[in-house]
Amino acid sequence: MFCTFILYKSLVRPLLEYANTVWMCDIEKIEKVQMRATKLIQGLSSRSYEERLRVLQLPTLRYRPLRGDMIQLYL
């Protein structure tokens, strides 16, 4: 389970998060990539997307730009 997750988090997730202000108009398409990737993790395929994110402690890609903006505002 964790081998797939480590590969996803180190190889795929950074590509999805890169230049997030540019791809915000296509967020549904990008979010589908994460949905499919989290479904590949053994033992999580039968759970809902929200449950998979909760187990993996990952935020949605929709939340990431908002989080970045809040960090910039705080600094």
C-alpha positions as CSV (number, residue, x, y, z in Angstrom):
1,M,0.0,0.0,0.0
2,F,2.6,2.5,1.1
3,C,5.0,1.9,-1.8
4,T,2.3,3.0,-4.3
5,F,1.5,6.0,-2.1
6,I,5.2,7.0,-1.8
7,L,5.6,6.8,-5.6
8,Y,2.4,8.9,-6.1
9,K,3.4,11.5,-3.5
10,S,6.9,11.9,-4.8
11,L,6.4,11.6,-8.6
12,V,2.9,12.5,-9.5
13,R,1.6,15.0,-6.9
14,P,4.4,17.6,-7.5
15,L,3.5,17.6,-11.2
16,L,-0.2,18.1,-10.4
17,E,0.6,21.0,-8.0
18,Y,3.1,22.8,-10.2
19,A,1.8,26.2,-11.4
20,N,-1.6,25.7,-9.8
21,T,-2.7,29.2,-10.5
22,V,-2.5,28.4,-14.2
23,W,-4.5,25.2,-14.2
24,M,-7.3,26.2,-11.8
25,C,-9.7,26.4,-14.7
26,D,-9.2,22.7,-15.4
27,I,-9.3,21.6,-11.7
28,E,-11.8,18.8,-12.3
29,K,-9.6,17.1,-14.9
30,I,-6.5,17.4,-12.6
31,E,-8.5,16.2,-9.6
32,K,-9.5,13.1,-11.6
33,V,-5.9,12.1,-11.9
34,Q,-5.6,12.2,-8.1
35,M,-8.9,10.2,-7.8
36,R,-7.5,7.5,-10.0
37,A,-4.1,7.4,-8.4
38,T,-5.6,7.0,-4.9
39,K,-7.8,4.2,-6.1
40,L,-4.8,2.2,-7.2
41,I,-3.5,2.0,-3.6
42,Q,-4.2,-1.5,-2.3
43,G,-7.0,-1.7,0.3
44,L,-8.4,1.7,-0.6
45,S,-10.1,1.1,-3.9
46,S,-13.5,0.3,-2.3
47,R,-13.6,3.5,-0.3
48,S,-15.0,6.9,-1.4
49,Y,-12.6,9.6,-2.6
50,E,-13.0,11.6,0.6
51,E,-12.2,8.6,2.7
52,R,-9.1,7.8,0.7
53,L,-7.8,11.3,1.1
54,R,-8.5,11.2,4.9
55,V,-6.7,7.9,5.3
56,L,-3.7,9.1,3.2
57,Q,-3.8,12.5,4.9
58,L,-3.9,14.4,1.6
59,P,-5.9,17.6,0.9
60,T,-7.8,17.9,-2.3
61,L,-6.0,19.7,-5.1
62,R,-8.8,22.3,-4.9
63,Y,-7.6,23.2,-1.4
64,R,-3.9,23.5,-2.2
65,P,-4.0,27.0,-3.9
66,L,-6.2,28.3,-1.1
67,R,-3.7,26.9,1.4
68,G,-0.8,28.5,-0.4
69,D,-2.6,31.9,-0.5
70,M,-3.2,31.7,3.2
71,I,0.4,31.0,3.9
72,Q,1.5,33.9,1.7
73,L,-0.9,36.2,3.5
74,Y,0.3,35.1,6.9
75,L,4.0,35.6,6.0
